[in-house]
Amino acid sequence: MKQKYQGNTRVKRAQLQALRREFEVLQMRKGETVSEFFSRTLTIANKLKANGEDKGNAGVVEKILRSMTPQFNYTRLQKKHGVASNPQLSISESLVVSHMCIFLIRLEPSLMIKACLAYYWALVKSPRPTDPLFFVEAVKDDKWRLAMDAEMQAIAKNNTWELVELPNGSKKIGVKWVYKTKLDENGEVSKYKARLVEGKVLIVSLYVDDLIFTGNDELLFAEFKRSMQLEFDMTDLGKMKFFLGLERILRYVRGTIDFGIFYSKEGGDELTAYTDSDYAGDLDDRKSTSGYVFLFNTVAVSWCSKKQPVVSLSTTEAEFIAASFCACQAIWIKRILKVLDSSQDECCVVMCDNSSSIKLSKNPVMHGRSKHIDVRFHFLRDLTRAGTVKMEFCSTKDQLADVMTKPLKHEDFVKQREALGICSKAFIN
């Protein structure tokens, strides 16, 4: 069966040799675009790969660049900057090419410049057609007229609307055409799409086979549900009662609409940072969340809550990574303050509630706990040794970055909110 459907070894060898020859003699045709030539080259390369010979990405790109027609063959390069001396380029185009070449000349003068210029030429000299913005433009083109006819037929088929007399006191809602050229995976035009839309708002959120929508018009809701049920087998579950805690968030925002951070003119100019981390808080990839808060004159000026890029194997590692991110931010803030004539001569104090991470930042002897940690995070040790930052211990109840990494009890949340300088306008007045 294998020989019958795949051929014997001799036949496969002959096929491979034929594909090799086809790849070697492949040249860009006159009038062919870069996208078309790329697609044709990639097709042959994929056939070679299926027969056991992989040219690799580099081999395919090099073949494309070396096989382009003279229109794309920028080989006469000026000695100073490597700019192609093509008389068809205008002065402005030459300046663009010049800047591109100066940037790429250090990487690969032969092929990279040619690739850059070929790509530029494909965009500037052979740009993709732009979609019309207005009906008066589209109606002059046969393909867009056909697209609009197809849209009107779909509207009639789905009974999207019915013609009625305008009730007294009502206002008409305008409509407009939206045009879009659809492209396939090779960048080729697959369809010209025209849509007739109303001046109403409909927001649709789709996740796998669950769909929710909202907007500003009940009739539009009914119309959308009817059109979807004509196309798909769907069940209407009614109004949404819960969506990822959104209702609770909106309720909190509504209750604290007059809250903000109060920055007083009085006080000192001391910069203090708090850093914290949870451990494997993401149940999907088991990554931890880093959090930090910077206080200037006892009020928050910079904060962050972000998932760590790697999986931590211990709480010490998670806290150490969070402290490293915090230290990098400390350097940036100190530079900003220096520009604003508020230079921080003293080292920035970073408060952490994990004593092992503090010891690790000062003493690299704890090899068993730190040998697997990414090298970039050990930048914290250099900053500690240089006196740029100073790691100090604080208790968990005083850790102001705790709110950035995990949910808190109501009383703890309110306490930390006040400690960050967040208050209502009524308190200020």
N, C-alpha and C positions, 0 to 999 in steps of 0.2 A: 504493500500500500504506500509506503514511504517513497519508493522509487517511482511509482505510478504518478503520484501527485507532485513530487518535488523534482523529479529527474535524477539521473545518476550523477556521479561525481564529475564525469567528463562534460556533461551538459552544463552543470553549474559552473565549471571552470571556464567554459566557453562564454557563458553569460557574463561572468565577472570580467573577462578580458574585453568583451565588447563594451561594457559599461566604462571600463578604464579608458578605452580609446575615445569614447564619447565625451568623457569628462576632460581628457587632455586636449582635444581639438575644439572644445566648447568656446565660442566667441560671442560677444554681444552683437546682436543684429542691428542693422541700420534702422533707426526709428524706434527701437525698443527702449522702454523706460527702465530705470534702475530697478524698480519694483518687479517688473516682468522678468528681467534677466536674473534677479536674485531668486525668484520663485522657480525659474527653469533650472538654475544651477542646484538649488536645494533639492529638487525632485530627483535629479541624477545622483546626488550625494546620498540621499536616503535609500535609493535602490542599491547603491554600493554597500551601504551599511547593512542592509538586509541580507546581502550576499557575503557578509563577513569582512568587509574592508571599510573601516571608519576613517574618513578624511579628517575628522575633527573640525571644530568651529574655525580654528585658525587657518586650516587648509582651504576651507570653503571660502572664507573671506578673502584670502590671498588670491585664489583663483578668480573671484569676481573682480577684484581690483586690477589684476593683470590682464583681464580679458575685455575690458571696456573699450568702446569705440573711441576714436580720436576726440570726439566731443567732450569726453570725460578724462582724457589723457593729459593730465597736468604734469609734464616731466621737465619742462624748461623752467627751472626754478631760479629765481634771483639769488645771488650768492649771499646777500646780506640777511634777508628775512625768510627766504624760501617762498616768495609769493609767485603764484603762477602768472606768467606773462601772456595772458590770453586776450587778444584784442577785442573779444566780444564783451568783456566785462566793463561795466561803467566805472567811474571813479568811486562812487559810493560802494559798489559791489566789491571793488578791489580792496577798499579799506576794511570791509568785513572779513574778506578772505585773509588779509594781512594779519589781522588780530588773531584769527583762528590758527594761522600757521605759526605765528610767534609762540602761541601757547603749546602747540603740538610738536614743534620742531625738536624739543628736548627729548621727546619720547621715542619716536620712530620716524626719522626724516623722510624715508622713502615711501612707505605704505600709508602711514598715518595721515600725512598731509594729503595724499591722493584720496584717501577715504573721506577726509574732512571736506575737501573741495568737491568731490563727487556728490556727497550728500547735500552740500550747499547748492550745487548746480541743479540737483534734482528738485530741491525745494523752490529755488528762485526762478529757474528757467522752465521747470515743468510743474508748477503748483497744482494742487488738487482743486477742482472746481468748487467755488464757495456756494453754499446754499442761499437761495433768495430769501430776502427778509420781508418782502411785500408781495401782495397778490399781483400788482401791475407788472412786476418783474417775472413772476412765475408763469403767468398766463401766456407769455410770449414764447415759452418753451414747450414743445410737444410732450416731453417726458414728464414734466410737472403737471400738465393738463391731464394726462392719463392717471397720474397719482391722485389728483384731486377727484377725478371721476370715480376711482376705486374707493376713496374715502366716502363719497356721497352714497355709493351703492351699499357700503357696509352699514352706514347710518340708517338707510332705508330698510335694510334686511333685519337689523336688530331693533327696529321701532324705537330708536333713541328719542325721538320727539314727535309731536303731532301739531299740525297747524291749527291755531285757535285765534279768536278775536282778542285783542289786547284789552283786559278789563280796565274800567275807568279808574284813574288814579294810580295805575301801575306804570312802571318804567321798563323800557326794553333793555335787555342786556346784550351788549355787542359781542360779536365773535370775530376770530381772526384765524388765519391759516398759519401753521407752523410747518416748515419744510426741513427735512433731514435726509442726507445721503447715507445710506447704510453700506458698510464695508464688510467684506468677509475676512477670514483669518490671514489672507495674503495681501490685504490692503486694496483689493479690487472692489469696484462698485457691485453690490449684489441687489440693491433695491433703492428706488426713490420713494420716500414715504412722505405723505402730506396728511396733516391732522387738522381738523377743525375744532378749535377749543373755545370755551366760554370764558367770560371774565370772572369766574368763580374759582374758589380754592378747594381742592381735594388733595389731601395728603394720604398716601397709601404706604404702609409698612408691611413687608412680606418676609417671613422667616420659614423656610422649608415649605410646609403646607398650611401654615397659619397666616392669616391676613387680617390686619386691622386698618381702619381708615377713619379720617376725621376731616372736617372742613367747615364751611360757613353756609351751606345750603341743604335743606332737607330733601328737596326735589332731586338735587344732584346725587345725594346718597342713594335714593331709590333707583335712579337711573343707572348708577354704577353697579349696584347689586344685581339688577336685572340683566345687565350686559354680561357680568361675570358668570351668572347662573346659566346663561345661554351657551357659554363656551365651556364651562367646567361643571362638574358635579360638586356643588358646594352646599354647606349647611350654615344658615344664619343663626349665630349664637346670641344675638341681641347686643345690648350695650356692654362694653367692657367694664369690669368691676375692679380689676387689678392688673397693673402692668409694671413689673420690675420695681415696685416701690415708688412709682412716679407720683401717685396721689399723696403719699406721705411727704415727699420732697416738696411738692407744690404747696401743701398745707403749711410746711415750715417756712417756705419763702414768703407766703402771704402773711404769716404771723410776724415776720421779722423784716417787713418791707422798709422800715425806717431805721434799720441797723446799718452800721458802717464802722470803719476804723477811725478813731479819733487821734490825730497827730497834734500834740501840744507844742507850742513854741518854747516852752520852758523845759528844763531838764538837761541831762548830759548827752554825750555822744558815744556812749559805749555800745559796741557791737557784740552780741551774744547769740550763740546758735544752740538749737536743740535738735538732736538726731535720734531716730527710733526706727524700729522695724518689727513687723510681725514675723511669723515663721510658717512658711508653706501655706499661706492663706488662700491661694488660688487652688481650688479643688480639682481643676482640670489639668494644669501643668505643674502644680505644686511649687510654683515660684512665690517668693516672698515680696512684700511691699515695703519700699523705703519711704521715709518721710522726714522732712526737716522743716524747721521754722527759724528765721533770723529776726531777732529783736534789735531795734535801734532806738535808744531812749525808751526802753521797756515796751515798745509797741512793734507789732509784726510788720516787717517791710518786705519779706520774701519767704515763700513757702512752697512746698512741693509734696505730692503724693504720687508715687510712680512704681510700677511693678519692676522688679529687678530683672536684668537680662539673663541671669543664670539661675540654676537651681542650687540653693544653699543646702549643705549637708548638716548644718548645726545652727543653733541660735547665735552662737559666736560669729560664725561666718556671715550670717544675714545682717547682724548689727554692724560688723566690720565693713561690709560693702556699703551699707547705708551711710556710715560715717565717712567713707571715702568720697561719696557723692557730695555730702555736705561740705567737706573740706574744699573740694573744687569750687563749689559755689561761694565759699568764704573768700577765696582768692579773688574771684571776679568782683564781689561786692566791695572788698577793700580797695580795689583799683578804681571802681566807680566813685567811692567816697573821696579818694585822693583827688580825682578830677574836680569834685565839688567842694574842694578846700576843706574837707573834713577827714584828713588823713588819720588812719588808725596805726599809731606807732607801736602799740602793744599787740601781742599776739591775740588772735580771736579765740575765745573760750568756747569749746563745743561740749555741751552737756549730754551725757550718755548714761543710760541706766543699766548697762551691761559691763560689769567690771572686767570680764575676760577680753572683750574687745578693746578696752582701754589699755590693758596690759599688752595685748598683741600689737597695738600701735606704737608702744614704747620699746618693747623687747621682742626681737624676732626668734627668741629661743624656743617658743612654743611650736616646734616644728610639726608635731603630730597633728595639730589642729589647723595649721596654715599652709602646709606644703602643696595642697591641691587648689588653693585660692588663686584666681587669675592674677598675673603679675601687675596688671594695670591698677588693681585695687590697693597694692602695697605702696602706691604713691603717698598714701596717708602717713606712712612711717617717715618718709623723707620730709614731709611738711612738719611733722612733730619734732623731728630731730633738728630742723632748721629754726624752730621757734615760730613758724608762721601760724600754726594752730596749737591749741593746748586742750587735750582731752581731760575732762573732769567728770566725776561720778555725780549723779543725782538720783534720788529715789523715783520710783515709778509714778507715785502720786504727784510729783512735781515735774514730770516729763511733759512739756507742752507740745511735743511732736506726736504724742500718743494719739491725738485726734486725727492725724494724717494716715494712720495705719490700721485702725480698727474702730468698730462702733463702741461707744461708751455709754455708761448709765447717764440718766438725765442730769443728775446733780453734778457728776464729774464733767459732763459736756459743758454745762453752763459755767462751771468754774474755769475751765480751760478757755472758753470763749472770752470771758472777762479778762483773763490773764494775757490774752493776745491783743488786748486793746479794742475789742469789738464791743460796741455799746449802741444804745438807741439815741436818737436826737433829743429825746426828753431828758436823758441823763446829762447831756452837754448843757442844755439850757437851764 
